[in-house]
Amino acid sequence: MTANKIKKHNKDKQSYDIHAAIALHRAGHLQEAEIAYQSLLRSAPNDFDVNHMYALFLWDAGRKNDALIQFEKTIKLDPKF
């Protein structure tokens, strides 16, 4: 799915789902992916999958310190992870 298709898909909803965020991330649309992940985190700050995927995104984006902080938040949500 291209960034334009994702934007059109989400234009009416004004929100993203995790699949759209992951698709943007995988496609290398880092700025848009970060917006999508942050939107998801605002809507569901305690969602393990969203927190985990955002941590992976931060790592992939080269923001290692931010990623480690996000991984810590993720682990607190599910210590068995």
MARMI-836614 format. One record per residue: x, y, z of N, C-alpha, C in turn; residue number from 0; residue in one letter. Coordinates in nm, 3 decimals. Example, Ala and Ser with C-alpha at 12.3 -4.5 7.8 and 13.67 -1.06 7.14 Angstrom:
<pts>
1.319|-0.569|0.780|1.230|-0.450|0.780|1.320|-0.330|0.780|0|A .
1.285|-0.225|0.708|1.367|-0.106|0.714|1.290|0.003|0.787|1|S .
</pts>
This chain:
<pts>
0.085|-0.117|0.000|0.000|0.000|0.000|0.089|0.123|0.000|0|M .
0.064|0.214|-0.090|0.147|0.334|-0.098|0.100|0.438|0.003|1|T .
0.186|0.535|0.028|0.151|0.640|0.123|0.026|0.715|0.078|2|A .
0.013|0.740|-0.052|-0.104|0.812|-0.102|-0.232|0.733|-0.079|3|N .
-0.227|0.601|-0.100|-0.345|0.518|-0.077|-0.381|0.517|0.071|4|K .
-0.281|0.510|0.156|-0.306|0.511|0.300|-0.367|0.644|0.341|5|I .
-0.314|0.753|0.289|-0.370|0.885|0.320|-0.516|0.892|0.277|6|K .
-0.545|0.847|0.155|-0.682|0.851|0.106|-0.772|0.763|0.192|7|K .
-0.722|0.647|0.227|-0.798|0.554|0.309|-0.833|0.616|0.444|8|H .
-0.742|0.691|0.499|-0.760|0.746|0.632|-0.811|0.890|0.633|9|N .
-0.823|0.950|0.517|-0.864|1.089|0.511|-0.997|1.113|0.581|10|K .
-1.093|1.025|0.559|-1.224|1.042|0.619|-1.223|1.012|0.768|11|D .
-1.141|0.917|0.811|-1.139|0.876|0.951|-1.056|0.971|1.037|12|K .
-0.962|1.045|0.977|-0.873|1.133|1.052|-0.795|1.057|1.159|13|Q .
-0.772|0.931|1.135|-0.693|0.851|1.226|-0.628|0.738|1.147|14|S .
-0.540|0.671|1.212|-0.469|0.560|1.150|-0.498|0.432|1.226|15|Y .
-0.486|0.320|1.158|-0.484|0.194|1.229|-0.341|0.144|1.228|16|D .
-0.314|0.044|1.308|-0.177|-0.003|1.322|-0.123|-0.058|1.190|17|I .
-0.211|-0.115|1.109|-0.167|-0.170|0.980|-0.118|-0.060|0.886|18|H .
-0.185|0.054|0.889|-0.142|0.167|0.807|-0.007|0.220|0.856|19|A .
0.010|0.229|0.987|0.136|0.277|1.043|0.250|0.183|1.004|20|A .
0.226|0.054|1.016|0.329|-0.044|0.980|0.361|-0.037|0.831|21|I .
0.259|-0.022|0.748|0.281|-0.012|0.603|0.366|0.110|0.569|22|A .
0.337|0.223|0.632|0.417|0.343|0.610|0.560|0.321|0.656|23|L .
0.575|0.261|0.770|0.706|0.230|0.828|0.786|0.142|0.731|24|H .
0.726|0.034|0.689|0.795|-0.060|0.599|0.828|0.002|0.464|25|R .
0.744|0.094|0.419|0.766|0.159|0.290|0.871|0.270|0.299|26|A .
0.916|0.298|0.420|1.019|0.401|0.437|0.966|0.542|0.446|27|G .
0.836|0.556|0.464|0.775|0.688|0.481|0.781|0.724|0.630|28|H .
0.901|0.756|0.675|0.924|0.767|0.819|0.847|0.880|0.886|29|L .
0.840|0.995|0.822|0.768|1.106|0.884|0.620|1.072|0.898|30|Q .
0.562|1.017|0.794|0.420|0.980|0.800|0.396|0.865|0.897|31|E .
0.489|0.771|0.901|0.477|0.659|0.994|0.479|0.708|1.138|32|A .
0.568|0.801|1.165|0.575|0.853|1.302|0.446|0.924|1.341|33|E .
0.391|1.000|1.250|0.263|1.067|1.276|0.155|0.963|1.306|34|I .
0.155|0.855|1.228|0.055|0.750|1.248|0.073|0.683|1.383|35|A .
0.197|0.646|1.417|0.221|0.581|1.546|0.185|0.674|1.662|36|Y .
0.221|0.800|1.651|0.189|0.894|1.760|0.039|0.915|1.774|37|Q .
-0.032|0.916|1.663|-0.178|0.926|1.668|-0.236|0.805|1.740|38|S .
-0.184|0.687|1.707|-0.231|0.565|1.774|-0.200|0.569|1.923|39|L .
-0.082|0.618|1.958|-0.045|0.624|2.100|-0.133|0.721|2.178|40|L .
-0.174|0.829|2.113|-0.266|0.923|2.180|-0.401|0.857|2.205|41|R .
-0.444|0.775|2.110|-0.574|0.708|2.122|-0.570|0.589|2.217|42|S .
-0.456|0.519|2.219|-0.445|0.397|2.299|-0.305|0.389|2.361|43|A .
-0.280|0.474|2.461|-0.144|0.481|2.517|-0.096|0.353|2.585|44|P .
-0.186|0.265|2.621|-0.146|0.141|2.688|-0.157|0.018|2.599|45|N .
-0.168|0.039|2.470|-0.176|-0.073|2.377|-0.035|-0.128|2.355|46|D .
-0.014|-0.254|2.393|0.117|-0.315|2.383|0.170|-0.314|2.239|47|F .
0.088|-0.355|2.144|0.134|-0.366|2.005|0.176|-0.231|1.948|48|D .
0.098|-0.129|1.976|0.132|0.005|1.926|0.263|0.052|1.988|49|V .
0.278|0.036|2.117|0.401|0.077|2.184|0.521|-0.001|2.131|50|N .
0.503|-0.130|2.111|0.612|-0.214|2.060|0.652|-0.173|1.918|51|H .
0.554|-0.154|1.832|0.584|-0.116|1.694|0.647|0.023|1.686|52|M .
0.604|0.113|1.774|0.665|0.246|1.775|0.811|0.237|1.821|53|Y .
0.838|0.151|1.917|0.977|0.131|1.961|1.062|0.077|1.846|54|A .
1.008|-0.019|1.773|1.081|-0.073|1.657|1.102|0.034|1.551|55|L .
1.000|0.116|1.530|1.011|0.227|1.435|1.125|0.320|1.475|56|F .
1.127|0.359|1.603|1.231|0.450|1.650|1.370|0.389|1.629|57|L .
1.382|0.259|1.657|1.510|0.190|1.637|1.550|0.196|1.490|58|W .
1.455|0.161|1.401|1.482|0.162|1.258|1.516|0.301|1.206|59|D .
1.460|0.403|1.270|1.484|0.541|1.229|1.617|0.594|1.283|60|A .
1.688|0.510|1.357|1.818|0.550|1.408|1.813|0.626|1.538|61|G .
1.697|0.631|1.598|1.680|0.704|1.725|1.687|0.603|1.839|62|R .
1.807|0.550|1.860|1.829|0.438|1.952|1.790|0.473|2.096|63|K .
1.827|0.590|2.145|1.793|0.627|2.283|1.642|0.637|2.302|64|N .
1.575|0.700|2.207|1.428|0.709|2.213|1.366|0.570|2.206|65|D .
1.425|0.484|2.122|1.373|0.348|2.109|1.386|0.272|2.240|66|A .
1.499|0.285|2.307|1.518|0.215|2.434|1.418|0.261|2.539|67|L .
1.391|0.390|2.543|1.290|0.443|2.636|1.153|0.385|2.602|68|I .
1.122|0.380|2.473|0.993|0.325|2.430|0.984|0.176|2.459|69|Q .
1.094|0.103|2.440|1.094|-0.039|2.475|1.069|-0.059|2.624|70|F .
1.126|0.028|2.707|1.102|0.019|2.852|0.954|0.038|2.883|71|E .
0.890|0.135|2.819|0.747|0.157|2.837|0.668|0.033|2.795|72|K .
0.711|-0.026|2.684|0.643|-0.145|2.632|0.655|-0.261|2.730|73|T .
0.772|-0.281|2.782|0.794|-0.391|2.876|0.712|-0.372|3.003|74|I .
0.696|-0.249|3.048|0.614|-0.223|3.165|0.468|-0.262|3.141|75|K .
0.425|-0.252|3.016|0.287|-0.291|2.983|0.270|-0.442|2.990|76|L .
0.376|-0.515|2.958|0.370|-0.661|2.960|0.507|-0.714|3.002|77|D .
0.532|-0.721|3.133|0.665|-0.763|3.182|0.707|-0.902|3.135|78|P .
0.613|-0.987|3.097|0.648|-1.120|3.048|0.703|-1.119|2.907|79|K .
0.691|-1.007|2.840|0.738|-0.995|2.703|0.888|-1.014|2.703|80|F .
</pts>
